[in-house]
């Protein structure tokens, strides 16, 4: 379990985490709440919101705000961010663990439905959130894009995942070039992650708690945006050290 007592104090921050109800996103939600932040997590239904609040248990304090919004479209993401600004007064940090795994077809077997769901829809969701949130973020915060190692390595049968993840990697690079330091944009590149959905995780795997802790450390730091490799637990601990955070996954 991650020692949240070592996390930086982010009690003045307002953090948006689209995809926060997922396995990786849960770690980010827990970490930012433990750091004292106000955390907004969009969900697609009230039922899903109640399930997630129950999952978090006592961690789900009054600082957790579950908004019922479909953030995957430009209009939906725009309304989500506008509502967050209206209710909380602004947006400081954004962490975006939107995505999932897909496997089963070679590229020439992919049909239009596969293409739309696995590439177009996910890339659109990322762009929608970016377009809505980045211009309204305060200068102190950080925008963290979460991708997998598949952005670099071709995996037969999962080509659409690699293609979409590579597009997100380039999105972060373009953002960094365009912002020129005006705002900080990080890319957290994950290996296989031990989440609540993994029954028997490898002890060497990076955990969702570690991913969350690194995201918090990036937010709290004054470092310029950069790419952070979190391919395994050891790299996650090294990243925390590089940000000046002493905590580590135990």
C-alpha atoms as an extended CHARMM CRD file, in Angstrom:
* protein
*
       250  EXT
         1         1  UNK       CA              0.0000000000        0.0000000000        0.0000000000  PROA      1               0.0000000000
         2         2  UNK       CA              1.2170000000        3.4990000000       -0.7520000000  PROA      2               0.0000000000
         3         3  UNK       CA              2.0900000000        5.7260000000        2.2020000000  PROA      3               0.0000000000
         4         4  UNK       CA             -0.0630000000        8.7770000000        1.4740000000  PROA      4               0.0000000000
         5         5  UNK       CA              1.3180000000       10.6450000000        4.4860000000  PROA      5               0.0000000000
         6         6  UNK       CA              4.3640000000       11.5350000000        2.4020000000  PROA      6               0.0000000000
         7         7  UNK       CA              2.4060000000       13.3130000000       -0.3290000000  PROA      7               0.0000000000
         8         8  UNK       CA              2.8130000000       17.0590000000       -0.8760000000  PROA      8               0.0000000000
         9         9  UNK       CA              0.1060000000       19.4180000000        0.3500000000  PROA      9               0.0000000000
        10        10  UNK       CA             -2.2360000000       20.3690000000       -2.4890000000  PROA      10              0.0000000000
        11        11  UNK       CA             -5.0670000000       21.6440000000       -0.3120000000  PROA      11              0.0000000000
        12        12  UNK       CA             -5.4580000000       24.7620000000       -2.4500000000  PROA      12              0.0000000000
        13        13  UNK       CA             -5.7270000000       22.8640000000       -5.7480000000  PROA      13              0.0000000000
        14        14  UNK       CA             -8.7630000000       21.9760000000       -7.8550000000  PROA      14              0.0000000000
        15        15  UNK       CA             -8.0880000000       18.8740000000       -9.9270000000  PROA      15              0.0000000000
        16        16  UNK       CA            -10.0210000000       17.3770000000      -12.8290000000  PROA      16              0.0000000000
        17        17  UNK       CA             -9.5890000000       13.6410000000      -13.4800000000  PROA      17              0.0000000000
        18        18  UNK       CA            -11.5910000000       12.3710000000      -16.4860000000  PROA      18              0.0000000000
        19        19  UNK       CA            -11.3280000000        8.5910000000      -16.4320000000  PROA      19              0.0000000000
        20        20  UNK       CA            -10.9190000000        8.6980000000      -12.6740000000  PROA      20              0.0000000000
        21        21  UNK       CA            -13.3240000000        5.8120000000      -12.0620000000  PROA      21              0.0000000000
        22        22  UNK       CA            -11.0580000000        3.3940000000      -13.9770000000  PROA      22              0.0000000000
        23        23  UNK       CA             -8.3370000000        1.2150000000      -12.5180000000  PROA      23              0.0000000000
        24        24  UNK       CA             -5.4900000000        3.6610000000      -13.1450000000  PROA      24              0.0000000000
        25        25  UNK       CA             -7.6550000000        6.7100000000      -12.5170000000  PROA      25              0.0000000000
        26        26  UNK       CA             -8.6400000000        5.4210000000       -9.0810000000  PROA      26              0.0000000000
        27        27  UNK       CA             -5.0300000000        5.7210000000       -7.9550000000  PROA      27              0.0000000000
        28        28  UNK       CA             -4.9140000000        9.3510000000       -9.0580000000  PROA      28              0.0000000000
        29        29  UNK       CA             -8.2000000000       10.1580000000       -7.3290000000  PROA      29              0.0000000000
        30        30  UNK       CA             -7.0390000000        8.6130000000       -4.0610000000  PROA      30              0.0000000000
        31        31  UNK       CA             -3.6730000000       10.3750000000       -4.2140000000  PROA      31              0.0000000000
        32        32  UNK       CA             -5.0530000000       13.8650000000       -4.8880000000  PROA      32              0.0000000000
        33        33  UNK       CA             -7.6890000000       13.4710000000       -2.1750000000  PROA      33              0.0000000000
        34        34  UNK       CA             -4.9780000000       12.3590000000        0.2560000000  PROA      34              0.0000000000
        35        35  UNK       CA             -2.9610000000       15.4420000000       -0.7310000000  PROA      35              0.0000000000
        36        36  UNK       CA             -5.9100000000       17.6270000000        0.2560000000  PROA      36              0.0000000000
        37        37  UNK       CA             -7.0930000000       18.7040000000       -3.2010000000  PROA      37              0.0000000000
        38        38  UNK       CA            -10.6260000000       19.2690000000       -4.4210000000  PROA      38              0.0000000000
        39        39  UNK       CA            -11.1130000000       16.4990000000       -6.9850000000  PROA      39              0.0000000000
        40        40  UNK       CA            -13.6750000000       16.4420000000       -9.7950000000  PROA      40              0.0000000000
        41        41  UNK       CA            -14.4030000000       13.0820000000      -11.4440000000  PROA      41              0.0000000000
        42        42  UNK       CA            -16.9800000000       12.8980000000      -14.2410000000  PROA      42              0.0000000000
        43        43  UNK       CA            -19.1840000000        9.8150000000      -14.4320000000  PROA      43              0.0000000000
        44        44  UNK       CA            -21.7750000000        8.8440000000      -17.0110000000  PROA      44              0.0000000000
        45        45  UNK       CA            -24.5230000000        7.9940000000      -14.5260000000  PROA      45              0.0000000000
        46        46  UNK       CA            -25.5470000000        8.5470000000      -10.9280000000  PROA      46              0.0000000000
        47        47  UNK       CA            -25.3950000000        4.7920000000      -10.3870000000  PROA      47              0.0000000000
        48        48  UNK       CA            -21.7430000000        4.7280000000      -11.4800000000  PROA      48              0.0000000000
        49        49  UNK       CA            -21.0260000000        7.6710000000       -9.1880000000  PROA      49              0.0000000000
        50        50  UNK       CA            -22.5270000000        5.8900000000       -6.1970000000  PROA      50              0.0000000000
        51        51  UNK       CA            -20.5880000000        2.7050000000       -6.9830000000  PROA      51              0.0000000000
        52        52  UNK       CA            -17.3260000000        4.6330000000       -7.1680000000  PROA      52              0.0000000000
        53        53  UNK       CA            -18.0050000000        6.5070000000       -3.9320000000  PROA      53              0.0000000000
        54        54  UNK       CA            -18.6830000000        3.1830000000       -2.2220000000  PROA      54              0.0000000000
        55        55  UNK       CA            -15.4550000000        1.7490000000       -3.6610000000  PROA      55              0.0000000000
        56        56  UNK       CA            -13.4230000000        4.6300000000       -2.2510000000  PROA      56              0.0000000000
        57        57  UNK       CA            -15.0500000000        4.2940000000        1.1580000000  PROA      57              0.0000000000
        58        58  UNK       CA            -13.9090000000        6.8030000000        3.7750000000  PROA      58              0.0000000000
        59        59  UNK       CA            -11.5440000000        8.4000000000        1.2430000000  PROA      59              0.0000000000
        60        60  UNK       CA            -14.6060000000        9.8610000000       -0.5090000000  PROA      60              0.0000000000
        61        61  UNK       CA            -14.8570000000       13.0150000000        1.5720000000  PROA      61              0.0000000000
        62        62  UNK       CA            -16.6570000000       16.2490000000        0.7500000000  PROA      62              0.0000000000
        63        63  UNK       CA            -13.6370000000       17.1620000000       -1.4020000000  PROA      63              0.0000000000
        64        64  UNK       CA            -14.6500000000       14.5370000000       -3.9650000000  PROA      64              0.0000000000
        65        65  UNK       CA            -17.0370000000       15.9460000000       -6.5610000000  PROA      65              0.0000000000
        66        66  UNK       CA            -18.6770000000       13.4080000000       -8.8690000000  PROA      66              0.0000000000
        67        67  UNK       CA            -20.2110000000       15.1890000000      -11.8630000000  PROA      67              0.0000000000
        68        68  UNK       CA            -22.6110000000       13.3260000000      -14.1170000000  PROA      68              0.0000000000
        69        69  UNK       CA            -21.2870000000       14.3280000000      -17.5570000000  PROA      69              0.0000000000
        70        70  UNK       CA            -20.2780000000       12.6510000000      -20.7940000000  PROA      70              0.0000000000
        71        71  UNK       CA            -16.8840000000       14.2980000000      -21.2510000000  PROA      71              0.0000000000
        72        72  UNK       CA            -16.0000000000       12.3520000000      -24.4180000000  PROA      72              0.0000000000
        73        73  UNK       CA            -17.3750000000       14.9760000000      -26.8370000000  PROA      73              0.0000000000
        74        74  UNK       CA            -16.2500000000       18.5560000000      -27.3870000000  PROA      74              0.0000000000
        75        75  UNK       CA            -19.5930000000       19.8780000000      -26.1560000000  PROA      75              0.0000000000
        76        76  UNK       CA            -19.6750000000       17.5630000000      -23.1520000000  PROA      76              0.0000000000
        77        77  UNK       CA            -16.1250000000       18.3540000000      -22.0630000000  PROA      77              0.0000000000
        78        78  UNK       CA            -16.8130000000       22.0640000000      -22.4660000000  PROA      78              0.0000000000
        79        79  UNK       CA            -19.8740000000       21.8540000000      -20.2310000000  PROA      79              0.0000000000
        80        80  UNK       CA            -17.9620000000       19.7660000000      -17.6700000000  PROA      80              0.0000000000
        81        81  UNK       CA            -15.1510000000       22.3010000000      -17.3370000000  PROA      81              0.0000000000
        82        82  UNK       CA            -17.5490000000       25.2560000000      -17.2970000000  PROA      82              0.0000000000
        83        83  UNK       CA            -19.4880000000       23.5870000000      -14.4830000000  PROA      83              0.0000000000
        84        84  UNK       CA            -16.2840000000       22.9160000000      -12.5420000000  PROA      84              0.0000000000
        85        85  UNK       CA            -15.2510000000       26.5610000000      -12.8480000000  PROA      85              0.0000000000
        86        86  UNK       CA            -18.7150000000       27.6900000000      -11.7750000000  PROA      86              0.0000000000
        87        87  UNK       CA            -18.8340000000       25.4370000000       -8.7020000000  PROA      87              0.0000000000
        88        88  UNK       CA            -15.1960000000       25.4290000000       -7.5790000000  PROA      88              0.0000000000
        89        89  UNK       CA            -13.9350000000       28.7040000000       -9.0020000000  PROA      89              0.0000000000
        90        90  UNK       CA            -11.3520000000       27.3270000000      -11.4190000000  PROA      90              0.0000000000
        91        91  UNK       CA             -9.1500000000       24.4710000000      -12.6020000000  PROA      91              0.0000000000
        92        92  UNK       CA             -5.5650000000       24.0260000000      -11.4170000000  PROA      92              0.0000000000
        93        93  UNK       CA             -4.5360000000       20.5200000000      -12.4690000000  PROA      93              0.0000000000
        94        94  UNK       CA             -5.7870000000       17.9430000000      -14.9470000000  PROA      94              0.0000000000
        95        95  UNK       CA             -4.8630000000       14.2550000000      -15.0670000000  PROA      95              0.0000000000
        96        96  UNK       CA             -6.1970000000       12.2900000000      -18.0220000000  PROA      96              0.0000000000
        97        97  UNK       CA             -6.0960000000        8.4680000000      -17.7050000000  PROA      97              0.0000000000
        98        98  UNK       CA             -8.6470000000        7.9880000000      -20.4930000000  PROA      98              0.0000000000
        99        99  UNK       CA             -8.3610000000        4.7520000000      -22.3920000000  PROA      99              0.0000000000
       100       100  UNK       CA             -8.3430000000        1.0010000000      -22.1390000000  PROA      100             0.0000000000
       101       101  UNK       CA             -6.9830000000       -2.1530000000      -23.6910000000  PROA      101             0.0000000000
       102       102  UNK       CA             -8.1400000000       -3.7350000000      -26.9510000000  PROA      102             0.0000000000
       103       103  UNK       CA             -6.9490000000       -6.9240000000      -28.6100000000  PROA      103             0.0000000000
       104       104  UNK       CA             -8.0760000000       -9.4290000000      -31.1610000000  PROA      104             0.0000000000
       105       105  UNK       CA             -7.5890000000       -8.2870000000      -34.7510000000  PROA      105             0.0000000000
       106       106  UNK       CA             -4.7690000000       -7.6010000000      -37.1270000000  PROA      106             0.0000000000
       107       107  UNK       CA             -4.8360000000       -4.2470000000      -38.8890000000  PROA      107             0.0000000000
       108       108  UNK       CA             -6.3670000000       -5.5360000000      -42.1180000000  PROA      108             0.0000000000
       109       109  UNK       CA             -9.1610000000       -7.2030000000      -40.1510000000  PROA      109             0.0000000000
       110       110  UNK       CA            -10.2670000000       -4.0300000000      -38.3590000000  PROA      110             0.0000000000
       111       111  UNK       CA            -13.7150000000       -2.7920000000      -39.2820000000  PROA      111             0.0000000000
       112       112  UNK       CA            -15.2120000000        0.6670000000      -39.0230000000  PROA      112             0.0000000000
       113       113  UNK       CA            -16.6980000000        0.0220000000      -35.5810000000  PROA      113             0.0000000000
       114       114  UNK       CA            -13.2890000000       -1.0260000000      -34.2180000000  PROA      114             0.0000000000
       115       115  UNK       CA            -11.6410000000        2.0340000000      -35.7290000000  PROA      115             0.0000000000
       116       116  UNK       CA            -14.2490000000        4.3910000000      -34.3320000000  PROA      116             0.0000000000
       117       117  UNK       CA            -14.3210000000        2.9790000000      -30.8040000000  PROA      117             0.0000000000
       118       118  UNK       CA            -10.6320000000        2.2480000000      -30.2660000000  PROA      118             0.0000000000
       119       119  UNK       CA             -8.9600000000        5.0830000000      -32.1450000000  PROA      119             0.0000000000
       120       120  UNK       CA            -11.3280000000        7.9090000000      -33.0450000000  PROA      120             0.0000000000
       121       121  UNK       CA            -13.4900000000        7.9920000000      -29.8990000000  PROA      121             0.0000000000
       122       122  UNK       CA            -10.5740000000        7.8020000000      -27.4660000000  PROA      122             0.0000000000
       123       123  UNK       CA             -8.4850000000       10.3720000000      -29.3210000000  PROA      123             0.0000000000
       124       124  UNK       CA            -11.5190000000       12.6440000000      -29.5210000000  PROA      124             0.0000000000
       125       125  UNK       CA            -12.1080000000       12.3820000000      -25.7740000000  PROA      125             0.0000000000
       126       126  UNK       CA             -8.5220000000       13.4270000000      -25.0770000000  PROA      126             0.0000000000
       127       127  UNK       CA             -8.7400000000       16.3530000000      -27.4760000000  PROA      127             0.0000000000
       128       128  UNK       CA            -12.1100000000       17.4220000000      -26.0930000000  PROA      128             0.0000000000
       129       129  UNK       CA            -10.7980000000       17.5420000000      -22.5270000000  PROA      129             0.0000000000
       130       130  UNK       CA             -7.6100000000       19.2960000000      -23.6020000000  PROA      130             0.0000000000
       131       131  UNK       CA             -9.4790000000       21.9450000000      -25.5790000000  PROA      131             0.0000000000
       132       132  UNK       CA            -11.8980000000       22.6200000000      -22.7360000000  PROA      132             0.0000000000
       133       133  UNK       CA             -9.5330000000       22.4950000000      -19.7560000000  PROA      133             0.0000000000
       134       134  UNK       CA             -6.0820000000       23.7250000000      -20.7680000000  PROA      134             0.0000000000
       135       135  UNK       CA             -7.0240000000       27.3500000000      -21.5760000000  PROA      135             0.0000000000
       136       136  UNK       CA             -8.8290000000       27.6460000000      -18.2180000000  PROA      136             0.0000000000
       137       137  UNK       CA             -6.0960000000       26.1310000000      -16.0590000000  PROA      137             0.0000000000
       138       138  UNK       CA             -4.2080000000       28.3420000000      -13.6630000000  PROA      138             0.0000000000
       139       139  UNK       CA             -0.4590000000       28.6820000000      -14.1870000000  PROA      139             0.0000000000
       140       140  UNK       CA              0.5110000000       26.7960000000      -11.0220000000  PROA      140             0.0000000000
       141       141  UNK       CA             -0.9780000000       23.4770000000      -12.0690000000  PROA      141             0.0000000000
       142       142  UNK       CA              0.0320000000       20.7020000000      -14.4290000000  PROA      142             0.0000000000
       143       143  UNK       CA             -1.6980000000       18.8430000000      -17.2480000000  PROA      143             0.0000000000
       144       144  UNK       CA             -0.7290000000       15.1480000000      -17.1920000000  PROA      144             0.0000000000
       145       145  UNK       CA             -1.5010000000       12.8890000000      -20.1390000000  PROA      145             0.0000000000
       146       146  UNK       CA             -1.4280000000        9.1690000000      -19.2880000000  PROA      146             0.0000000000
       147       147  UNK       CA             -0.3530000000        6.6890000000      -21.9840000000  PROA      147             0.0000000000
       148       148  UNK       CA              0.9940000000        3.1450000000      -22.1410000000  PROA      148             0.0000000000
       149       149  UNK       CA              4.2630000000        1.6740000000      -23.3760000000  PROA      149             0.0000000000
       150       150  UNK       CA              2.3690000000        0.5470000000      -26.4530000000  PROA      150             0.0000000000
       151       151  UNK       CA              2.9370000000        4.0820000000      -27.7560000000  PROA      151             0.0000000000
       152       152  UNK       CA              6.4750000000        2.8830000000      -28.5570000000  PROA      152             0.0000000000
       153       153  UNK       CA              6.1430000000       -0.8560000000      -29.0520000000  PROA      153             0.0000000000
       154       154  UNK       CA              3.9930000000       -2.5690000000      -31.7220000000  PROA      154             0.0000000000
       155       155  UNK       CA              1.8580000000       -5.3520000000      -30.2990000000  PROA      155             0.0000000000
       156       156  UNK       CA              0.3720000000       -7.6930000000      -32.9120000000  PROA      156             0.0000000000
       157       157  UNK       CA             -3.3810000000       -7.8090000000      -32.6030000000  PROA      157             0.0000000000
       158       158  UNK       CA             -3.5190000000       -4.5180000000      -30.7060000000  PROA      158             0.0000000000
       159       159  UNK       CA             -2.3880000000       -2.1420000000      -33.4180000000  PROA      159             0.0000000000
       160       160  UNK       CA             -5.1500000000        0.3830000000      -32.8450000000  PROA      160             0.0000000000
       161       161  UNK       CA             -4.0590000000        0.8270000000      -29.2370000000  PROA      161             0.0000000000
       162       162  UNK       CA             -0.4770000000        1.5660000000      -30.2560000000  PROA      162             0.0000000000
       163       163  UNK       CA             -1.6090000000        3.9920000000      -32.9460000000  PROA      163             0.0000000000
       164       164  UNK       CA             -3.8820000000        5.9110000000      -30.5870000000  PROA      164             0.0000000000
       165       165  UNK       CA             -1.3170000000        5.9910000000      -27.7970000000  PROA      165             0.0000000000
       166       166  UNK       CA              1.3680000000        7.2570000000      -30.1680000000  PROA      166             0.0000000000
       167       167  UNK       CA             -0.9840000000       10.0500000000      -31.2040000000  PROA      167             0.0000000000
       168       168  UNK       CA             -1.3140000000       11.0710000000      -27.5420000000  PROA      168             0.0000000000
       169       169  UNK       CA              2.4430000000       10.9910000000      -27.0850000000  PROA      169             0.0000000000
       170       170  UNK       CA              2.7970000000       13.4120000000      -29.9930000000  PROA      170             0.0000000000
       171       171  UNK       CA             -0.0190000000       15.5310000000      -28.5780000000  PROA      171             0.0000000000
       172       172  UNK       CA              2.0460000000       16.1190000000      -25.4340000000  PROA      172             0.0000000000
       173       173  UNK       CA              5.1310000000       16.9560000000      -27.4860000000  PROA      173             0.0000000000
       174       174  UNK       CA              3.2430000000       19.4480000000      -29.6310000000  PROA      174             0.0000000000
       175       175  UNK       CA              1.6920000000       21.0250000000      -26.5430000000  PROA      175             0.0000000000
       176       176  UNK       CA              5.1070000000       21.4650000000      -24.9550000000  PROA      176             0.0000000000
       177       177  UNK       CA              6.4160000000       23.1070000000      -28.1390000000  PROA      177             0.0000000000
       178       178  UNK       CA              3.4100000000       25.4000000000      -28.4490000000  PROA      178             0.0000000000
       179       179  UNK       CA              3.2050000000       26.4050000000      -24.7850000000  PROA      179             0.0000000000
       180       180  UNK       CA              6.9410000000       27.1640000000      -24.4950000000  PROA      180             0.0000000000
       181       181  UNK       CA              6.7990000000       26.8820000000      -20.7310000000  PROA      181             0.0000000000
       182       182  UNK       CA              3.6410000000       28.9520000000      -20.2390000000  PROA      182             0.0000000000
       183       183  UNK       CA              1.9850000000       25.8870000000      -18.7090000000  PROA      183             0.0000000000
       184       184  UNK       CA              3.3970000000       22.5320000000      -17.6540000000  PROA      184             0.0000000000
       185       185  UNK       CA              2.3430000000       19.4260000000      -19.5730000000  PROA      185             0.0000000000
       186       186  UNK       CA              3.5720000000       16.0010000000      -18.4940000000  PROA      186             0.0000000000
       187       187  UNK       CA              3.3170000000       12.6270000000      -20.1620000000  PROA      187             0.0000000000
       188       188  UNK       CA              3.1500000000        9.6550000000      -17.7830000000  PROA      188             0.0000000000
       189       189  UNK       CA              4.0790000000        6.5490000000      -19.7500000000  PROA      189             0.0000000000
       190       190  UNK       CA              2.9600000000        3.3560000000      -18.0250000000  PROA      190             0.0000000000
       191       191  UNK       CA              3.9040000000       -0.2600000000      -18.2290000000  PROA      191             0.0000000000
       192       192  UNK       CA              1.4250000000       -2.9230000000      -17.0890000000  PROA      192             0.0000000000
       193       193  UNK       CA             -0.3190000000       -1.4870000000      -14.0230000000  PROA      193             0.0000000000
       194       194  UNK       CA             -1.4600000000       -3.3580000000      -10.9300000000  PROA      194             0.0000000000
       195       195  UNK       CA             -5.0100000000       -2.0830000000      -10.4920000000  PROA      195             0.0000000000
       196       196  UNK       CA             -8.0630000000       -3.4120000000       -8.6570000000  PROA      196             0.0000000000
       197       197  UNK       CA             -8.8520000000       -5.4510000000      -11.7630000000  PROA      197             0.0000000000
       198       198  UNK       CA             -5.6070000000       -7.4730000000      -11.6100000000  PROA      198             0.0000000000
       199       199  UNK       CA             -6.1310000000      -10.5430000000       -9.4310000000  PROA      199             0.0000000000
       200       200  UNK       CA             -2.4750000000      -11.5610000000       -9.0970000000  PROA      200             0.0000000000
       201       201  UNK       CA             -0.2140000000       -8.5980000000       -9.8730000000  PROA      201             0.0000000000
       202       202  UNK       CA              3.5080000000       -8.9510000000      -10.4340000000  PROA      202             0.0000000000
       203       203  UNK       CA              5.3460000000       -7.2990000000       -7.5130000000  PROA      203             0.0000000000
       204       204  UNK       CA              7.5230000000       -5.4840000000      -10.0470000000  PROA      204             0.0000000000
       205       205  UNK       CA              4.5440000000       -3.8290000000      -11.7300000000  PROA      205             0.0000000000
       206       206  UNK       CA              3.8400000000       -0.1680000000      -11.2040000000  PROA      206             0.0000000000
       207       207  UNK       CA              0.7190000000        0.2500000000       -9.0810000000  PROA      207             0.0000000000
       208       208  UNK       CA             -2.1730000000        2.6240000000       -9.5790000000  PROA      208             0.0000000000
       209       209  UNK       CA             -1.2290000000        4.1940000000       -6.2230000000  PROA      209             0.0000000000
       210       210  UNK       CA              2.2640000000        4.9210000000       -7.5320000000  PROA      210             0.0000000000
       211       211  UNK       CA              0.8680000000        6.4580000000      -10.7140000000  PROA      211             0.0000000000
       212       212  UNK       CA             -1.3100000000        8.7030000000       -8.5880000000  PROA      212             0.0000000000
       213       213  UNK       CA              1.5930000000        9.6770000000       -6.3640000000  PROA      213             0.0000000000
       214       214  UNK       CA              3.7380000000       10.6270000000       -9.3560000000  PROA      214             0.0000000000
       215       215  UNK       CA              0.9150000000       12.7300000000      -10.7910000000  PROA      215             0.0000000000
       216       216  UNK       CA              0.6030000000       14.5490000000       -7.4530000000  PROA      216             0.0000000000
       217       217  UNK       CA              4.3670000000       15.0430000000       -7.3000000000  PROA      217             0.0000000000
       218       218  UNK       CA              4.3610000000       16.5230000000      -10.8030000000  PROA      218             0.0000000000
       219       219  UNK       CA              1.5600000000       18.8920000000       -9.8340000000  PROA      219             0.0000000000
       220       220  UNK       CA              3.3120000000       20.0100000000       -6.6590000000  PROA      220             0.0000000000
       221       221  UNK       CA              6.6830000000       20.5100000000       -8.3280000000  PROA      221             0.0000000000
       222       222  UNK       CA              7.8980000000       23.5630000000      -10.1930000000  PROA      222             0.0000000000
       223       223  UNK       CA              9.5850000000       21.4060000000      -12.8160000000  PROA      223             0.0000000000
       224       224  UNK       CA              8.7720000000       22.0770000000      -16.4610000000  PROA      224             0.0000000000
       225       225  UNK       CA              6.6020000000       19.5120000000      -18.1950000000  PROA      225             0.0000000000
       226       226  UNK       CA              8.3760000000       16.3960000000      -19.3980000000  PROA      226             0.0000000000
       227       227  UNK       CA              7.8830000000       12.7440000000      -20.2010000000  PROA      227             0.0000000000
       228       228  UNK       CA              8.0480000000       10.4140000000      -17.1910000000  PROA      228             0.0000000000
       229       229  UNK       CA              8.5280000000        6.6830000000      -17.6750000000  PROA      229             0.0000000000
       230       230  UNK       CA              6.6570000000        4.5040000000      -15.2140000000  PROA      230             0.0000000000
       231       231  UNK       CA              7.2140000000        1.1350000000      -16.8300000000  PROA      231             0.0000000000
       232       232  UNK       CA              7.6010000000       -0.6390000000      -13.4810000000  PROA      232             0.0000000000
       233       233  UNK       CA              7.5900000000       -0.0140000000       -9.7520000000  PROA      233             0.0000000000
       234       234  UNK       CA             11.2820000000        0.8680000000       -9.6210000000  PROA      234             0.0000000000
       235       235  UNK       CA             10.8620000000        3.5870000000      -12.2380000000  PROA      235             0.0000000000
       236       236  UNK       CA              7.8970000000        4.9900000000      -10.3150000000  PROA      236             0.0000000000
       237       237  UNK       CA              9.9840000000        5.2600000000       -7.1630000000  PROA      237             0.0000000000
       238       238  UNK       CA             12.8000000000        6.8780000000       -9.1350000000  PROA      238             0.0000000000
       239       239  UNK       CA             10.3040000000        9.3920000000      -10.5460000000  PROA      239             0.0000000000
       240       240  UNK       CA              9.1550000000       10.3100000000       -7.0370000000  PROA      240             0.0000000000
       241       241  UNK       CA             12.7570000000       10.9020000000       -6.0300000000  PROA      241             0.0000000000
       242       242  UNK       CA             13.2820000000       13.0820000000       -9.1240000000  PROA      242             0.0000000000
       243       243  UNK       CA             10.3360000000       15.2430000000       -8.0910000000  PROA      243             0.0000000000
       244       244  UNK       CA             11.6410000000       15.5170000000       -4.5580000000  PROA      244             0.0000000000
       245       245  UNK       CA              8.9410000000       13.2960000000       -3.0690000000  PROA      245             0.0000000000
       246       246  UNK       CA             10.2800000000       10.9210000000       -0.4410000000  PROA      246             0.0000000000
       247       247  UNK       CA              7.3090000000        8.5500000000       -0.3240000000  PROA      247             0.0000000000
       248       248  UNK       CA              7.5280000000        5.2000000000       -2.0520000000  PROA      248             0.0000000000
       249       249  UNK       CA              5.2870000000        2.2350000000       -2.6990000000  PROA      249             0.0000000000
       250       250  UNK       CA              5.7820000000       -0.4730000000       -0.1240000000  PROA      250             0.0000000000
